[in-house]
Amino acid sequence: MTTNVSAYAAPAANAPLERTTVPRRPVGEHDVLIEIKYAGICHSDIHQARDGWGEGIFPMVPGHEIAGIVTEVGAGVSTYAVGDRVGVGCFVDSCRECEYCRQGLEQYCVKGSTGTYNALDKNGEPTYGGYSTHIVVDENYVLRIPDGLSLDVAAPLLCAGITLYSPLAHWNAGPGKNVAIVGLGGLGHMGVKIAHALGAEVTVLSQSLKKQEDGLKLGADHYYATSDPETFEKLAGTFDLILSTVSAPLDFGAYLSLLKTDGALVNVGAPEEPIALNLFSLIGGRKTLAGSMIGGIAETQEMLDFCAAHGLGAEIEVIRADQINEAYERVLASDVRYRFVIDASTI
């Protein structure tokens, strides 16, 4: 039987989020019912609730950084039991048949993975995300949260954590590698923590030095202001890997100049506007301009286990559900250190 649960939704593009109810499907044979304890606020929630990345599906319940407790399992579920601590990330299904799904790269599913919210499931019904009290998810798209991580600091790892872990792993960040993180926000602060734990030399490139003390505490070895032109002169040819977490278009030629030969500049932030690029900044030095999108289920579990082993949770500010709209404005003003997390008991 379909159940209605409490949630916070944007009734239309750019409208304030408000308390409402949304339907959750019956628990099927391979489904897990999760009582949500915490849900992180990701910048992509704001992009989508405000039609920044294209036309959305409304009413929209954002939230793809979900941590909670299993309260019911379907008859065929073998992976989880009632009482387990679990998480849900950015997608809740995929085709399961294409070459990428078979490789555990479900985020690159040829047919498109099914977003945790702002998507249509296989039955054509809208998906609703984590700003709610409960969610029903197929067991194959649920993650186990290790005991070493509290649920509140674990929630943002389901997007921010894996978004940085995946490219750091793919481009072999580790001892002997010089890695720069552009932007010290919800994504960037996890990039610093993870890159440091992997053994890389870590530099933060931020607009100003106002978060320098934080950056060094989080694990950065160096911290530079990109508003200072001398930064680009001093650091020319320094980095093996640069990860850009910012959602604003950058001067990519300037950042590419900071790479060593064969270095890579990888974008995980997604500006709404197109960028301009002079290809000579790539050709000279055989450099790579790349992108990376979250991670597959297996890699996300690997990331959670890694974070637990190294004591890495997100730096968070827990808020009530009635503070979501205020939190959105504070995210846009960069006034959060470093992730808002909704206490779902207040929904």
Secondary structure as the mmCIF struct_conf table of DSSP 4:
data_model
#
loop_
_struct_conf.conf_type_id
_struct_conf.id
_struct_conf.beg_label_comp_id
_struct_conf.beg_label_asym_id
_struct_conf.beg_label_seq_id
_struct_conf.end_label_comp_id
_struct_conf.end_label_asym_id
_struct_conf.end_label_seq_id
STRN STRN1 THR A 3 ALA A 9
STRN STRN2 ALA A 10 ALA A 10
BEND BEND1 PRO A 11 ALA A 12
TURN_TY1_P TURN_TY1_P1 ALA A 13 ASN A 14
HELX_LH_PP_P HELX_LH_PP_P1 ALA A 15 LEU A 17
STRN STRN3 GLU A 18 ARG A 24
TURN_TY1_P TURN_TY1_P2 GLU A 29 HIS A 30
STRN STRN4 ASP A 31 GLY A 40
HELX_RH_AL_P HELX_RH_AL_P1 HIS A 43 ALA A 49
TURN_TY1_P TURN_TY1_P3 ARG A 50 TRP A 53
BEND BEND2 GLY A 54 GLY A 54
BEND BEND3 PHE A 58 PRO A 59
STRN STRN5 MET A 60 MET A 60
STRN STRN6 ILE A 66 VAL A 73
TURN_TY1_P TURN_TY1_P4 ALA A 75 GLY A 76
BEND BEND4 THR A 79 THR A 79
TURN_TY1_P TURN_TY1_P5 VAL A 82 GLY A 83
STRN STRN7 ARG A 85 VAL A 88
BEND BEND5 CYS A 90 CYS A 90
STRN STRN8 PHE A 91 ASP A 93
BEND BEND6 ARG A 96 ARG A 96
BEND BEND7 CYS A 98 CYS A 98
HELX_RH_AL_P HELX_RH_AL_P2 GLU A 99 ARG A 102
TURN_TY1_P TURN_TY1_P6 GLN A 103 GLY A 104
HELX_RH_3T_P HELX_RH_3T_P1 GLU A 106 TYR A 108
TURN_TY1_P TURN_TY1_P7 VAL A 110 LYS A 111
STRN STRN9 THR A 114 GLY A 115
BEND BEND8 THR A 116 ALA A 119
STRN STRN10 LEU A 120 LEU A 120
TURN_TY1_P TURN_TY1_P8 LYS A 122 ASN A 123
BEND BEND9 GLY A 124 GLY A 124
HELX_LH_PP_P HELX_LH_PP_P2 GLU A 125 GLU A 125
STRN STRN11 PRO A 126 PRO A 126
HELX_LH_PP_P HELX_LH_PP_P3 THR A 127 THR A 127
BEND BEND10 GLY A 130 TYR A 131
STRN STRN12 SER A 132 SER A 132
BEND BEND11 THR A 133 THR A 133
STRN STRN13 HIS A 134 ASP A 138
HELX_RH_3T_P HELX_RH_3T_P2 GLU A 139 TYR A 141
STRN STRN14 LEU A 143 ARG A 144
HELX_LH_PP_P HELX_LH_PP_P4 ILE A 145 PRO A 146
TURN_TY1_P TURN_TY1_P9 ASP A 147 GLY A 148
BEND BEND12 LEU A 149 LEU A 149
HELX_RH_AL_P HELX_RH_AL_P3 LEU A 151 ALA A 154
HELX_RH_3T_P HELX_RH_3T_P3 ALA A 155 LEU A 158
TURN_TY1_P TURN_TY1_P10 CYS A 159 CYS A 159
HELX_RH_AL_P HELX_RH_AL_P4 ALA A 160 HIS A 170
TURN_TY1_P TURN_TY1_P11 TRP A 171 ASN A 172
BEND BEND13 GLY A 174 GLY A 174
TURN_TY1_P TURN_TY1_P12 PRO A 175 GLY A 176
STRN STRN15 ASN A 178 VAL A 182
BEND BEND14 GLY A 185 GLY A 185
TURN_TY1_P TURN_TY1_P13 GLY A 186 LEU A 187
HELX_RH_AL_P HELX_RH_AL_P5 GLY A 188 LEU A 198
TURN_TY1_P TURN_TY1_P14 GLY A 199 GLY A 199
STRN STRN16 GLU A 201 SER A 206
BEND BEND15 GLN A 207 LEU A 209
TURN_TY1_P TURN_TY1_P15 LYS A 210 LYS A 211
HELX_RH_AL_P HELX_RH_AL_P6 GLN A 212 LEU A 218
TURN_TY1_P TURN_TY1_P16 GLY A 219 GLY A 219
BEND BEND16 ASP A 221 ASP A 221
STRN STRN17 HIS A 222 ALA A 225
TURN_TY1_P TURN_TY1_P17 THR A 226 SER A 227
BEND BEND17 ASP A 228 ASP A 228
HELX_RH_AL_P HELX_RH_AL_P7 PRO A 229 LYS A 234
TURN_TY1_P TURN_TY1_P18 LEU A 235 GLY A 237
STRN STRN18 PHE A 239 SER A 244
BEND BEND18 SER A 247 ALA A 248
HELX_RH_AL_P HELX_RH_AL_P8 PHE A 252 LEU A 256
TURN_TY1_P TURN_TY1_P19 SER A 257 LEU A 258
STRN STRN19 LEU A 259 ASN A 267
BEND BEND19 GLY A 269 GLY A 269
BEND BEND20 GLU A 272 GLU A 273
TURN_TY1_P TURN_TY1_P20 LEU A 279 LEU A 279
HELX_RH_AL_P HELX_RH_AL_P9 PHE A 280 ILE A 283
TURN_TY1_P TURN_TY1_P21 GLY A 284 ARG A 286
STRN STRN20 THR A 288 GLY A 291
HELX_RH_AL_P HELX_RH_AL_P10 ILE A 297 HIS A 310
TURN_TY1_P TURN_TY1_P22 GLY A 311 GLY A 311
STRN STRN21 ILE A 316 ILE A 319
HELX_RH_3T_P HELX_RH_3T_P4 ALA A 321 GLN A 323
HELX_RH_AL_P HELX_RH_AL_P11 ILE A 324 LEU A 332
TURN_TY1_P TURN_TY1_P23 ALA A 333 SER A 334
BEND BEND21 VAL A 336 TYR A 338
STRN STRN22 ARG A 339 ASP A 343
HELX_RH_3T_P HELX_RH_3T_P5 ALA A 344 THR A 346
#
